[in-house]
Amino acid sequence: MPVAIQKLPLAATILLRSCNNSDATLDLSHTASSTDDLYLGIDVGGTDVKIGLVNAGGTLIDSHRTPTPELGSPERVFAFAIDYADKQLSKLGLQSEQLKAVGLAVPGVLDTEQYVLREVVNLPGWLGVKLLDTLCAASQLPSAVVNDANSAAYAEHSLRKLDRQSLALVTLGTGIGSGVVIAGNPHGGDHGCAGELGHIAVDFGPDAIKCTCGSSGHLESYAGARGVVARLRKAIELIDQESLPKSLMGKTITPRDIASAAESGHAISRNVIIDTGRFVGRAIGMIGQVADPAVVLLGGAMTFGGDDTEVGRQFIQAVRDSVTATTLVQVGGNIKIEFATLGNNAGMLGAAMVAKQTVS
């Protein structure tokens, strides 16, 4: 989804540097010197606004989180963020002139011509607002607006020093989305809908599951959180309920419960997770054949423990095997598929790094 950049005359060129692996931990002990250029990243979600000061290397210097409903409108969010930056710069003994640009990451469908949100959930008062113009007016600095998934993808891209290579970040949770970086630049498509991976069809049969969007067979219906739980419930409905792990006996079952059961040796839960990996792999294979990225990352709230658990490692291996089985060997044999690293701070970091492009 698109990045909108306010173009201004430049007195100098600042080269983009990627953050190193130590930055992935987001160690807040980092400090900035009086000679550092700094960038402000604002990541707006329906629940929280995350704000951070980031240096040119992608290291987080300071950050803050505040509930979105308390601020509400774009104007109030931007005013709060600029005030935060001014106060923190002063607190750190830095000059306001060191803040060079501001970046904004937002959810939803971002219009690539007008730079307004055409579709968004849980952000009343944000639809139709000219976000780039409003942010520029509030900050009086070069500014950028980018979709939150692409912002997170760009942060992960910078972390890995991929330069002009391409990357896709697939986020797994209640819904399934994707941020795309093509040849080093966030890519949103002409209609703001690039990366809508959850609505790629992975089942074309007559019994394909109906998607909430009205179509059938979409990835989100199989590998989104609701789809995973629905497939687990269907798999256990005919067996003795007393034999189930405790995590699966309640009225409410979550993907975390399924992962816990699988980790404890429950074969049905494990198979549901492996099948989820296969569905995700089919969709990534389609991305691979179209965009041929060097790296695809899996992130979000539903990675089944990631690299820290055996089930998480089995899940990502199922994804890799599915990609290999459904693509040309030049594609599936070369895509590096890993878990994302930066977690919930990726959108904020990416917004700041995209803002850095405005003065590069």
Long-range contacts (C-beta under 8 A, 24 or more apart in sequence): 1-109, 1-110, 1-146, 1-147, 1-149, 1-150, 1-179, 1-186, 1-188, 1-189, 1-192, 1-193, 1-194, 1-195, 2-110, 2-111, 2-112, 2-115, 2-146, 2-147, 2-150, 2-186, 2-187, 2-188, 2-189, 2-192, 3-144, 3-145, 3-146, 3-147, 3-150, 3-185, 3-186, 3-188, 3-354, 3-357, 4-110, 4-112, 4-115, 4-131, 4-132, 4-144, 4-145, 4-146, 5-142, 5-143, 5-144, 5-354, 5-357, 5-358, 6-132, 6-136, 6-142, 6-143, 6-144, 6-358, 7-358, 8-142, 8-358, 8-359, 10-359, 13-360, 14-56, 14-100, 14-356, 14-359, 14-360, 15-360, 16-158, 16-353, 16-356, 16-357, 16-360, 17-56, 17-57, 17-58, 18-57, 18-58, 18-157, 18-158, 18-159, 18-160, 18-161, 18-162, 18-163, 19-57, 19-58, 19-59, 19-158, 19-159, 19-349, 20-57, 20-161, 21-159, 23-57, 23-58, 23-59, 23-60, 23-159, 24-159, 24-341, 24-342, 26-60, 26-342, 26-345, 28-60, 28-61, 28-62, 28-63, 30-55, 30-59, 30-60, 30-61, 31-61, 31-92, 32-61, 32-92, 32-94, 32-98, 34-93, 34-94, 34-95, 34-98, 36-94, 36-98, 37-98, 37-100, 38-89, 38-94, 38-98, 38-99, 38-100, 39-99, 39-100, 39-101, 39-102, 39-103, 39-352, 39-353, 39-355, 39-356, 40-81, 40-82, 40-85, 40-99, 40-101, 40-102, 40-103, 40-139, 40-352, 40-355, 41-103, 41-105, 41-151, 41-347, 41-348, 41-349, 41-350, 41-351, 41-352, 41-353, 41-355, 42-77, 42-78, 42-81, 42-102, 42-103, 42-104, 42-105, 42-348, 42-351, 43-105, 43-148, 43-151, 43-347, 43-348, 43-351, 44-68, 44-77, 44-104, 44-105, 44-106, 44-107, 44-123, 44-126, 44-148, 45-107, 45-122, 45-148, 46-107, 46-121, 46-122, 46-123, 47-122, 49-77, 49-80, 49-81, 50-344, 50-345, 50-347, 50-348, 51-80, 51-81, 51-84, 51-85, 51-348, 52-345, 52-348, 52-349, 52-352, 53-85, 53-88, 53-89, 53-99, 53-352, 54-348, 54-349, 54-352, 54-353, 56-356, 58-155, 58-158, 58-159, 58-349, 58-352, 58-353, 60-345, 60-348, 60-349, 61-92, 62-88, 62-92, 63-345, 63-348, 64-88, 68-123, 72-124, 72-125, 73-125, 73-126, 74-125, 74-126, 74-129, 74-131, 74-134, 74-135, 75-134, 75-138, 78-104, 78-134, 78-135, 78-138, 78-139, 79-138, 82-138, 82-139, 99-141, 100-141, 100-142, 100-355, 100-356, 100-359, 101-141, 101-142, 101-143, 101-144, 101-355, 101-356, 101-358, 101-359, 102-135, 102-139, 102-141, 102-142, 102-143, 102-144, 102-355, 103-143, 103-144, 103-145, 103-146, 103-151, 103-350, 103-351, 103-352, 103-353, 103-354, 103-355, 103-356, 104-131, 104-135, 104-143, 104-144, 104-145, 104-146, 104-351, 105-146, 105-147, 105-148, 105-151, 105-152, 105-347, 105-348, 105-350, 105-351, 106-131, 106-145, 106-146, 106-147, 106-148, 107-147, 107-148, 108-147, 109-191, 109-192, 109-193, 110-145, 110-146, 110-147, 110-188, 110-192, 111-192, 112-188, 112-189, 112-190, 112-191, 112-192, 115-145, 118-192, 142-355, 142-358, 142-359, 143-355, 143-358, 144-351, 144-354, 144-355, 144-357, 144-358, 146-186, 146-188, 146-350, 146-351, 146-354, 147-179, 147-186, 147-188, 147-192, 147-195, 148-179, 148-347, 149-177, 149-178, 149-179, 149-195, 150-179, 150-180, 150-181, 150-186, 150-187, 150-188, 150-195, 150-350, 151-179, 151-186, 151-346, 151-347, 151-348, 151-350, 151-351, 151-354, 152-179, 152-299, 152-340, 152-342, 152-346, 152-347, 152-350, 153-178, 153-179, 153-180, 153-181, 153-186, 153-297, 153-346, 153-350, 154-179, 154-181, 154-186, 154-350, 154-353, 154-354, 155-342, 155-345, 155-346, 155-347, 155-349, 155-350, 155-353, 156-297, 156-299, 156-340, 156-341, 156-342, 156-346, 156-350, 157-181, 157-184, 157-295, 158-349, 158-350, 158-353, 159-341, 159-342, 160-295, 162-294, 162-295, 165-293, 165-294, 165-295, 166-291, 166-292, 166-293, 166-294, 166-295, 167-293, 167-294, 167-295, 167-296, 167-297, 168-195, 168-284, 168-287, 168-291, 168-293, 168-295, 168-296, 168-297, 169-296, 169-297, 169-299, 169-340, 169-346, 170-197, 170-280, 170-283, 170-284, 170-296, 170-297, 170-298, 170-299, 170-300, 171-299, 171-300, 172-223, 172-224, 172-280, 172-298, 172-299, 172-300, 172-301, 172-302, 172-303, 173-224, 173-225, 173-300, 173-301, 173-302, 174-224, 174-225, 174-226, 174-301, 175-220, 175-224, 176-219, 176-220, 176-223, 176-224, 176-280, 176-283, 176-300, 178-287, 180-291, 180-293, 181-293, 182-291, 182-293, 186-350, 186-354, 197-283, 197-287, 198-224, 200-283, 200-286, 202-279, 202-282, 202-283, 219-279, 219-280, 219-282, 219-283, 222-276, 222-279, 223-276, 223-279, 223-280, 223-283, 225-254, 225-255, 225-301, 225-302, 228-255, 228-258, 228-272, 228-273, 228-276, 228-302, 229-253, 229-254, 229-255, 229-258, 231-272, 231-275, 231-276, 232-258, 232-268, 232-269, 232-272, 235-268, 235-271, 235-272, 236-268, 239-268, 245-269, 255-301, 255-302, 255-304, 258-304, 259-304, 259-305, 259-309, 259-311, 259-312, 262-304, 262-311, 263-305, 263-309, 263-310, 263-311, 270-311, 270-314, 273-304, 273-311, 273-314, 273-315, 273-318, 274-314, 274-315, 274-318, 275-318, 276-315, 276-318, 277-314, 277-315, 277-316, 277-317, 277-318, 277-319, 277-321, 277-322, 278-318, 278-319, 278-321, 278-322, 279-322, 280-319, 280-322, 281-318, 281-319, 281-320, 281-321, 281-322, 281-323, 281-325, 281-326, 282-322, 282-326, 284-319, 284-322, 284-323, 284-335, 284-337, 285-322, 285-323, 285-325, 285-326, 285-327, 285-331, 285-332, 288-323, 288-327, 288-331, 288-332, 288-335, 289-327, 289-328, 289-331, 292-331, 293-335, 294-334, 294-335, 294-336, 295-335, 295-336, 295-337, 295-338, 296-323, 296-335, 296-336, 296-337, 296-338, 297-337, 297-338, 297-339, 297-340, 297-341, 298-337, 298-338, 298-339, 298-340, 299-339, 299-340, 299-343, 299-346, 303-339, 306-339, 307-339, 312-339
